[in-house]
Amino acid sequence: MTYFLPFPADPDDGRSEGAAAVPAEHLLSFDQLTPLRPADDFEPCSVVADMVGGGEQMVAAVTRICQRLADTARPQVAVLKRGGVRVDLGDDLGERRRWVVCHKLLRELSLVGWHVTVDEARLLVLGWSAAQLEHRLRVLQLALGSLQQVAGTIGVAVAYAEQHQEQFPHCVREEAIASVLDRLQREHLRWPVRLAELDGLPRISRHHTMQRQLRASVMLEERLRTACAWHVQVAGLAIEAMWRGLTEQGLRGESARGAAIERLRNTLLPDQPPRAAGPAAPGIL
């Protein structure tokens, strides 16, 4: 018998905040799983029959997602004979850890637009799903909406830079900026990593509805990639400004954050009149 695993909606899917760990009350036993009903809204993948048409790229994309989310676990990704991909979680994980990893993988693989089912200690990625693709389009639109303003990213970049300086006080500027930007893209923006994991993945379907959804997804992803690039650029300037305030000016706390934001404002908006002295107000950009 094959099952699907109910999982709580992630309120952060459309926002640029780090995802929290799965609470214990959301971890289910196999007795709570619901049998999978036959569905006609997903398209099986011909991974073995048409490796050039996307099989290898699909395996590579699933592998990259697993590597990001599985932490110390090492899921094994293999091709299904009748099409699709199998992800084996292994028997060396404890039950709680296995369900945490399973929830994360199920959510992220489904977010790509794939039909994913859970069968004991493995996940089966069976192909495109119209329902999951529709969900992906909604999430991409929410993510774009959350990136309309850069003030939140600036605040996070400044906070990350301050934390990094406290942990590595002798780190040089270039290394500090690179390290903080890497963390910001993984934990705050998140979408640069998600989009990179799908590089080279063909978006092809035999069904008209799904093909239209896939084209819309690619279009939204390009817009999201552009928005993320702008946020990363601004974040880099904020991190450098914070680094200079902490290391060259000897500022600390609110003074360092206010000076960094003011320096960034002068860089991005050079024709604006200077602000009055005092703490920087949130959302000034």
N, C-alpha and C positions, 0 to 999 in steps of 0.2 A: 504494500500500500504506500502511496506517495502522499505527502502532507504539505500544506503551506503553513508558514509560521506567522501568526499574527504578531505585529510589533507596533509600539506606540509611534504616533506621528512625531517627527522631529521638528520642534518649533524653530530650530536654527537653520533648517534647510534653505530658507530663502533669505537668511541674514548672514552677516559676515562675522559671526562669533564662533568661538570654539565649541565643539559638541561635548556635552557632558557624558560621563560614563553612564551605562545603563543601570538604573536602580534595580535593587534585588527583586522588588515586587513585579518587575516586568520580565523576569526570567521564568520561562514556562517549562513544565515537564511534558514528556511525550503524551501523557494522558490528556493534556489540554489542547493538543494540536487538532486541527480540523481536517478531515479528509479532503483532498483536492478534487474538486468537481471538474469534469471535462470542460475545457474552454475552447472557444473558437476565435479568441481575440489575439492569439499569439502565433508567430510564424516560426516553425522549426528551422534551425540552421543546418545547412549541408556542409559541415565542417570537413568531413573526410572526403566527400565527393568533389568539393570545390575549394581546395586550400588556397588557390590563387585568388578566389573571389572573396576572401575575408576570414577563412578559418584560422590561419596563423595569426593574423592581426587580432582576432577575437581572443584567442588564447593568451596572446601577449598582454592585451588590455586587462583581462581578468587577473592575470598574474600580477600586474603592477598594482591593481586595486588591493589584492590580497596581501601583498608585501607591505603596503602602507597601513592596513588596518589590523593585521594579525599580530603585530608586535613580536613577541618572542615565539609565538606559534609559527609553524611552517606548513601551511596548507599545501597539498599537492594538487596541481591543476592538470587534468587529463582530458583528452578528446573522447566524446561519446561516439560509439560506432554509428548510431543512427542520426547523428548531428547534435551539436551543442557541446557544452563543456561541463565537466564534473569537477567539483572542488571538494577534496577529502580533508576533513579537519584533523583526522588522526585520533588514536585512542589514548595518547599520552596526556591529553588535557583533562583536568577535572571537570565535573559536570557544570559547575558555575562558570568556569572560564570558557568552556566550550560554547555555552549559550550566549555569553557576552560576545565572543568572536562571531558566532553565527548571526546574531542580531545586526552587528555592524556590517558584515558582508552582505547580508540579505538586503539591508536598506540601501547600501551604496550600489550594489549590482542592479537592483531594481530601478534606482534613480537613473541609470544609464538609459533605461527604456526596455530592458530585457525582462522576459518572463522567467522568474526564479522560483524554484520549489525546494523544499527541505525534505530529505529522506534520511532518517537516522543521523549519522555523523557526517553528512555530506550535503552540498548544495548542487542543484542541477540548473545550469543556465541554458534555457531551451530555445531562445530566439527573441525576436522583437515582439512586444506586446502593445497593442493599441492603447490599452488603459494606462500602462506604465509610461508610454511615450507622452500621453496627454498630461500625466502627472509631471513629467520632466519639463514640458513646456511651461506649466504653471510655476514650477520652482525656478526656472531660468528667468521668467519675467519678474518674480519676486526678488531674485538676486540683483537683477538690473535696477529695480526700484530702490533697493537698499544702497546702491552705489552712486546714486545721484549726487550725494553730498560727500565731500572728503573729510569733513570735520572729525567724524568718528575714527577714521583711519589715522588721522594725524594724532589724535589723542592716544590711540593704542601704540603708535610708533614711538611717541615720546615716552610713554610708560615702559615699553619694552627696552628702549635705549637706556633709560635710567636703571632698570634692573640689570641689564647686561654690564653696565659700567660698575655697578656695585659688586658683581661677581667676578669681573675681569678688569680691574682698575688700570692695568698696564697694556690693555689691548690697543693696537694702533687703529687709526681712523678707518682705513679701508676694510680691515677685518671686522671691526665692530659693525660697520654699515652692512656688510655682506651677511654677517651672522643674524643680525636683527631682522633684516629683510627676509631672510629665509624663514625665520620663525613667524613673521607676520603673514607671509603667504600661506604657510601651513596651518596656522591656528586662527588667524583672523579672517583673511580673505577666502582661503580654502579653495576657491574655484580655479586659480591658476594650476594647482596640483591636479585637481579633478580633470580639467581639460587636457592637460599634458598626458594624462594616463590614457586618453583615447586617441592620441595622435596615430594616424595611419589606419584607423578603424573605418572600413567602408560603411556607409549609411545607405544600404540598398534593401529594397523590399519588393516582392512581387505584387503586393496589395496596394492599391491606389491610395487608400486612407493612410496607411503607415508610411508610404513614400512621401506623402505630403507632410506628415508629422516630422519625418526625418529631415526634410529640407528646411522646415521651420526651425527645428532644433539646431541645425548647423548655422543658420542665420543668427539666431539668438546667441549662440556660443561665440560667434565672431564679435558681436557687439559686446558681450560680456568680457571677452579677452581684451578688447580695447579699453573698456572701463577699468579692468583690473590693472592694465599696464599704466594707466594714468594714476591710479591710486598708489602703485608701487613707486612711480617716479616721485610723487609728492611725499610719500613716506620716506624715501631716501633722503630728500632734502630736510625733512623734519628730524631724522635720526642724526644727520650730520650737524644740524644746528644744536641739537641737544648735546651731542658729544663735545662740541666746541665750548658750550656753556659750562659743562661739567669739568672738562680738563683744562681749558685755556683760561676761562674766567673764574673758575673756582666756585661757581654757583651751586646751590643745592635746593632740593625740594621745589616749592612753588615758584621760587625766583627763577630757577633753571628752566622750569616748564614754561613760564610766562615769557622769558627771554627767547626761548626756542621758537615758540609760536609767533612772537612778534617778528623775529628774524625771517621766518618763513613767510609771513604776511608781506613783508617788504620785498621779498624775492618774487613772490607770485603777483603782487599788486603794487608795483613800484610807484604808480602815480597817485596812490591813495594818501590822504593826509595822515601824519603820525597820530597814533593813539595816545590818549592821556595815560600817565603812569598808573600802574595798578595791575592786579592780577588779570590775566587774559580770560575773557569770557568764553565759555564753550560755544562751539559752532560759529566761529567768526568768519570762516571761509565758506 
